[in-house]
């Protein structure tokens, strides 16, 4: 199929000489609508010849656009402008007639009440130029983070975990740098890396967390940062074993300049102990702990312990008068984190999530699933058929589930996992979901067998 005339005219306006300039000019054409979804860009060789640049420069420009989700490569069909696409997000599904078991949300009834803490807030207003960290929260964070961080740690407060991750990557990387992330991966991590124009490099996750060979391969591929979830990995629930953490630290020791970021998102709710990849004396590192899982998603605050150089760079991005975190929010968080009643509620919530996940995993095992309850708000359920097909059949029975495909960094084939958030279900609904899941899998397997037989006789 020939290139559309409109697209041909639009691309004649490109005059950049570097990959970034070429990518920026193409991005502008796409954003203005001069290049429409489906329009084919010039072949790499033709663009390089037209601009008088090296072919690798054109390849890099197209790669930057692909990582930003603006274009897609279709092999012999060339590179085309990507259609608008919805990015998978955490939270409730838009269709509310079905029961949503893919939310990944905490139970609102198990988030500590903020009324008393709000009423107790006091203090003089904070003005421009004053310290960005509330003293009370700083003292609590220092006591809480110190046991799990190297002795040279410095503290930063950010507007949530992924505000922290985004800023940590931005102060260390430039566009098109490679970043090692877990596969399957938390949706917000994958989105943060891709939207910033970094190259995600997948590191497989098993029952003990990030794999040693996967991390070694990513480091050999030249990643400049590693993002890891030491416990309650989302979506799998995996937590690092002590042996796995030790071996991963050994691999990282061979790459002292790589930034290691640990996202301990489940922290006070976690059943598993905290085991770190950050060895004493590591040059570039950060440990991020947000409060959203146990104080509520709208409490957009995270505590970041990091090496001094990284803390200094973060401080430049969080200066008073620009984007520092509200001291009212800091004081509210500190009041709840030091309240005995709130801490009891948090501890009870962590036990509840673990208990409900374990009970549902047992229901699944009774129905022939190889299911295990790990840490976190959800279960990662292995299936005998493609997750998308099973989820479609579950929907006909009244359930919305989150398919594993949404979490894949590299997708050589369709996922065979569902992530299910089951802690809100009572016992009767849990049994009904387990029965419906078993029936949906049986139908999907039977349909697959029938397709295979039809293909064999065709």
Residue pairs with C-beta under 8 A, 6 or more apart in sequence:
1 40
1 77
3 39
3 40
3 42
4 39
4 40
6 34
6 36
6 39
7 35
7 36
7 39
7 40
7 41
10 29
10 34
10 35
10 39
11 26
11 29
11 35
11 41
11 42
11 47
13 25
13 29
13 34
14 22
14 25
14 26
14 29
14 47
14 50
14 51
15 25
15 51
16 22
16 23
16 24
16 25
16 51
16 61
17 51
17 52
17 53
17 57
18 57
19 57
19 58
19 60
19 61
19 64
19 176
20 61
20 64
20 175
22 47
22 51
22 53
22 57
22 58
22 61
23 60
23 61
23 62
23 64
23 65
26 35
26 41
26 61
26 65
26 70
26 71
27 65
27 68
27 70
29 35
30 70
30 71
30 81
35 41
35 81
36 81
37 80
37 81
37 82
37 83
37 84
38 80
38 81
38 83
39 80
39 81
40 77
40 78
40 79
40 80
41 47
41 62
41 71
41 78
41 79
41 80
41 81
42 50
43 78
44 55
44 58
44 59
44 62
44 79
45 55
45 58
47 58
48 54
48 55
48 57
48 58
51 58
60 176
62 71
62 73
62 79
63 176
63 199
64 175
64 176
64 197
65 71
66 72
66 73
66 79
67 176
67 194
67 197
67 198
67 199
68 194
68 195
68 197
69 82
69 85
69 194
69 195
70 81
70 82
71 79
71 80
71 81
71 82
72 79
72 80
72 82
73 79
74 80
87 187
87 191
88 187
88 402
88 406
89 187
90 103
90 104
90 105
90 187
90 188
91 103
91 104
91 105
92 100
92 103
92 105
93 100
93 102
93 103
93 400
95 400
98 395
98 398
98 399
98 400
99 398
99 399
99 400
99 429
99 433
100 399
100 400
101 399
101 400
101 401
101 420
101 421
101 422
101 425
101 433
102 400
102 401
102 402
102 418
102 419
102 420
102 421
103 421
104 234
104 377
104 378
104 402
104 419
104 421
105 297
105 377
105 421
106 293
106 294
106 296
106 297
106 349
106 377
107 349
107 352
107 353
107 423
107 424
108 296
110 345
110 348
110 349
110 352
111 294
111 295
111 296
111 345
111 349
112 294
112 295
112 336
112 339
112 341
112 342
112 345
112 346
113 342
113 345
114 332
114 336
116 339
117 332
117 335
117 336
117 339
117 342
118 332
120 335
121 328
121 331
121 332
121 335
123 327
123 331
126 327
128 320
128 321
129 320
129 321
130 320
132 157
132 315
132 318
132 319
132 320
132 324
132 325
133 155
133 156
133 157
133 330
134 157
134 327
134 330
134 331
134 334
136 331
136 334
136 338
137 157
137 303
137 330
137 331
137 333
137 334
137 337
138 155
140 334
140 337
140 338
141 155
141 157
141 303
141 305
142 155
144 289
144 303
145 153
145 155
145 287
145 289
145 303
145 305
146 153
146 305
148 264
148 274
148 276
148 287
148 305
149 276
149 278
149 287
149 305
150 278
150 279
150 280
150 281
150 282
150 285
150 307
151 280
152 307
152 308
153 287
153 305
153 306
153 307
154 305
154 306
154 307
154 308
154 310
154 311
154 312
155 303
155 304
155 305
155 311
156 164
156 303
156 304
156 306
156 311
156 314
156 315
156 318
157 301
157 302
157 303
157 304
157 318
157 324
157 325
157 330
158 164
158 167
158 288
158 301
158 302
158 304
158 314
158 318
158 325
159 300
159 301
159 302
159 323
159 325
160 290
160 292
160 300
160 301
160 302
161 188
161 263
161 265
161 288
161 289
161 290
161 292
161 302
162 188
162 189
162 192
163 300
163 302
164 286
164 288
164 290
164 302
164 304
165 189
165 192
165 227
165 261
165 263
165 288
166 192
166 196
167 314
167 317
167 318
168 225
168 259
168 261
168 286
168 288
168 304
168 306
168 310
168 314
169 179
169 192
169 193
169 196
169 198
169 225
169 259
169 261
170 196
170 317
171 310
171 313
171 314
171 316
171 317
172 224
172 225
172 259
172 284
172 310
172 313
173 179
173 196
173 198
173 224
173 225
173 259
175 196
175 197
175 198
176 197
176 198
176 199
177 198
177 199
177 223
177 224
177 225
178 198
178 199
178 200
178 201
178 218
178 221
178 222
178 223
178 224
179 193
179 198
179 199
179 200
179 201
179 223
179 224
179 225
179 226
179 227
180 201
180 203
180 215
180 218
180 219
180 223
180 225
180 226
180 227
181 189
181 190
181 193
181 200
181 201
181 202
181 203
181 227
181 409
182 189
182 202
182 203
182 205
182 210
182 227
182 228
182 229
182 233
182 409
183 202
183 203
183 204
183 205
183 214
183 408
183 409
183 410
184 205
184 235
184 236
184 404
184 407
184 408
184 409
184 415
184 417
185 200
185 202
185 407
185 408
185 409
186 229
186 233
186 234
186 235
186 263
186 407
187 406
187 407
189 227
189 263
190 200
190 407
190 409
193 200
193 227
194 200
200 409
201 218
201 221
201 223
202 214
202 218
202 409
202 410
203 210
203 211
203 214
203 215
203 217
203 218
203 226
204 210
204 211
204 214
205 211
205 233
205 236
205 238
206 238
207 238
207 372
207 374
208 238
208 239
208 240
208 241
208 243
208 244
209 228
209 229
209 230
209 233
209 238
209 239
209 240
209 241
209 244
209 245
210 228
210 240
210 244
210 248
212 244
212 247
212 248
212 251
215 226
215 248
215 251
215 252
216 251
218 226
219 226
219 251
219 252
219 254
219 255
219 258
223 258
224 257
224 258
224 259
225 258
225 259
225 260
225 261
226 252
226 258
226 259
226 260
226 261
226 277
227 261
227 263
228 248
228 260
228 261
228 262
228 263
228 277
229 262
229 263
229 264
229 265
230 239
230 240
230 245
230 262
230 264
230 274
230 275
230 276
230 277
231 239
231 240
231 264
231 266
231 270
231 272
231 273
231 274
231 275
231 375
232 239
232 265
232 266
232 269
232 270
232 272
232 374
232 375
232 376
233 239
233 376
234 265
234 376
234 377
234 378
235 378
235 380
235 402
235 404
235 407
235 417
235 419
236 374
236 380
237 357
237 373
237 374
237 375
237 376
237 378
237 379
237 380
238 374
238 375
239 270
239 272
239 275
239 374
239 375
240 248
240 275
240 277
241 275
242 275
244 275
245 275
245 276
245 277
248 277
249 276
249 277
249 278
249 279
252 258
252 260
252 277
252 279
252 282
253 279
256 282
256 283
256 284
257 283
257 284
258 284
259 284
259 285
259 286
259 310
260 277
260 278
260 282
260 284
260 285
260 286
261 285
261 286
261 288
262 276
262 277
262 278
262 285
262 286
262 287
262 288
263 288
264 270
264 274
264 287
264 288
264 289
265 288
265 289
265 290
265 292
265 293
266 293
266 375
266 376
266 377
267 274
267 289
267 290
267 293
267 294
268 294
268 343
268 346
268 347
268 350
269 293
269 294
269 346
269 349
269 350
269 353
270 350
270 375
271 350
271 354
271 375
272 375
276 287
278 285
278 287
282 307
283 307
284 307
284 309
284 310
285 306
285 307
285 310
286 304
286 305
286 306
286 307
286 310
287 304
287 305
287 306
288 302
288 303
288 304
289 302
289 303
289 304
290 301
290 302
290 303
291 299
291 301
291 302
291 333
291 337
292 299
292 300
293 377
294 346
294 349
294 350
295 333
295 336
295 337
299 329
299 332
299 333
300 325
300 329
301 325
301 329
301 330
301 333
304 311
304 314
306 314
317 323
318 324
318 325
336 342
337 343
352 423
353 376
353 377
353 423
354 373
354 375
356 422
356 423
356 425
356 430
357 373
357 374
357 376
357 378
357 379
357 422
357 423
358 373
359 427
359 430
360 371
360 373
360 379
360 420
360 422
360 425
360 430
360 433
360 434
361 371
361 372
361 373
361 379
363 430
363 431
363 434
364 371
364 381
364 434
364 437
365 371
366 434
367 434
367 435
367 437
367 438
368 438
369 381
369 382
369 383
369 437
369 438
370 382
371 379
371 381
371 382
373 379
374 380
377 421
377 423
378 402
378 419
378 420
378 421
378 422
379 419
379 420
379 421
379 422
380 404
380 417
380 418
380 419
381 417
381 418
381 419
381 420
381 437
382 416
382 417
383 390
383 416
383 417
383 418
383 441
383 444
384 416
384 441
384 444
384 445
385 416
385 441
385 444
385 445
385 448
386 414
386 415
386 416
386 444
386 448
387 403
387 404
387 405
387 414
387 415
387 416
387 417
387 418
388 403
388 405
388 414
388 415
389 444
389 447
389 448
390 401
390 418
390 437
390 440
390 441
390 444
391 400
391 401
391 403
391 418
393 439
393 440
393 443
393 444
394 400
394 401
394 436
394 437
394 440
397 436
397 439
397 440
398 436
399 433
399 436
401 418
401 419
401 420
402 418
402 419
402 420
402 421
403 415
403 417
403 418
404 415
404 416
404 417
404 418
404 419
405 411
405 414
405 415
407 415
407 419
408 415
418 437
420 433
422 430
422 433
425 433
